[in-house]
Structure formats: structure tokens, C-alpha cells
Amino acid sequence: MLSDRKAPEGFNSFRTLIRDLKRQCENKLTNPKNSNYSMALDLINIKNIYINNLILELNRNINTDQYKRLDKMIFINRGKVVSLNRKEIVNRDYKDLLKIQ
């Protein structure tokens, strides 16, 4: 479960991190003052920050019981929360994760 995981620094839990990232994405999508180009860059940056944290967490916990108990991980993709099973994430490298649509 997500609540079993250690969150990246500055966040109390993965749920808090996801909620914060989702809110940022929704703000960019609904704020008419942002141009499409600016919005796209912001969403890419938000996604990349999360993927970097995800890779760090996977590397840190790959052999722990805590990681084995985790059935799913989630990340932000185009402003939506997307769920991937553990094997899909472990078997993809960083560049493949960025290509997921």
C-alpha cells in the first residue's frame, strides 16, 4: 500500500505527494492565463520530478520487504493519476517511463 512507503523528502506520504502533484496539474489545466506551451512545460517538469523520485524510491527499496508488499505504484501522466503494476515499472528504464502516454 502507498501508506507503507517512505515518501520523498518534504512530503509526509506518497498520498500527499500525489495529491500535491495532481493539484498542480489540475491548476495548470484549468488556469486560462497559462499558454498551452507554458502548461505543457510545467506538466513535463512535474512529471519528471515525480519520475525521478519514483526511480530513487525503487532503487532504495528494491530488495526490501516493504517494497515486496507494494502491489502498485502511481505517477502523473498528462494530469491524470496512472497506476502501473510493480513488474511493469521495474522492467522499464527511465527513458521508457518518460515515453508512457
C-alpha positions in Angstrom: 0.0 0.0 0.0 1.1 3.5 -0.6 0.9 4.3 3.1 3.6 1.7 3.7 6.1 3.6 1.6 8.5 6.3 2.6 7.8 9.5 0.7 10.4 11.7 -0.9 11.9 14.4 1.4 9.4 17.2 2.1 6.3 15.1 1.9 4.6 13.2 4.7 3.5 10.4 2.5 3.1 9.3 -1.1 -0.5 10.2 -0.9 0.4 13.7 0.0 2.9 13.8 -2.9 0.4 12.5 -5.4 -2.3 14.9 -4.1 0.1 17.8 -4.5 1.2 16.9 -8.0 -2.4 16.2 -9.1 -3.4 19.6 -7.8 -0.6 21.3 -9.6 -1.6 19.5 -12.9 -5.2 20.4 -12.5 -4.3 24.1 -11.8 -2.3 24.2 -15.0 -5.1 22.6 -17.0 -7.8 24.9 -15.7 -6.0 28.2 -15.5 -6.8 30.1 -18.7 -3.9 32.6 -18.1 -1.3 29.9 -19.0 -0.5 29.3 -22.6 -0.5 25.8 -23.9 3.2 25.9 -24.3 3.8 27.0 -20.8 1.3 24.5 -19.4 3.0 21.6 -21.4 6.4 22.6 -20.0 5.1 22.8 -16.4 3.4 19.4 -16.7 6.5 17.8 -18.1 8.5 19.2 -15.2 6.0 18.0 -12.7 6.0 14.5 -14.3 9.9 14.4 -14.4 10.2 15.4 -10.8 7.8 12.6 -9.8 9.5 10.0 -12.0 12.9 11.0 -10.5 11.5 10.4 -7.1 10.0 7.2 -8.2 13.3 5.9 -9.6 15.1 6.9 -6.3 12.4 5.1 -4.3 12.6 1.9 -6.4 16.4 1.9 -6.2 16.3 2.4 -2.5 13.7 -0.2 -1.7 14.1 -2.8 -4.5 15.1 -5.6 -2.1 13.2 -4.7 1.0 10.1 -6.5 2.3 8.4 -3.1 2.3 8.8 -2.9 -1.5 7.7 -6.5 -2.0 4.4 -5.7 -0.2 3.7 -2.9 -2.7 1.5 -4.1 -5.5 1.1 -0.9 -7.4 2.9 2.4 -7.9 1.3 5.5 -9.4 2.6 8.5 -11.3 1.2 11.6 -13.0 0.7 11.3 -16.7 -0.9 14.2 -18.6 -2.6 15.4 -15.5 -4.1 12.1 -14.6 -3.0 9.5 -11.9 -2.0 6.4 -13.7 -1.5 3.1 -12.0 1.2 0.6 -13.1 1.8 -2.8 -11.6 5.2 -3.4 -9.9 6.7 -5.6 -12.6 6.0 -3.0 -15.4 7.8 -0.3 -13.5 10.8 -2.5 -12.5 11.2 -3.8 -16.1 11.2 -0.3 -17.7 14.1 2.0 -17.6 14.0 5.8 -17.0 13.6 6.7 -20.7 10.8 4.2 -21.2 8.9 5.7 -18.3 9.1 9.1 -19.9 7.6 7.7 -23.1 4.5 6.2 -21.5 1.5 8.0 -22.9 
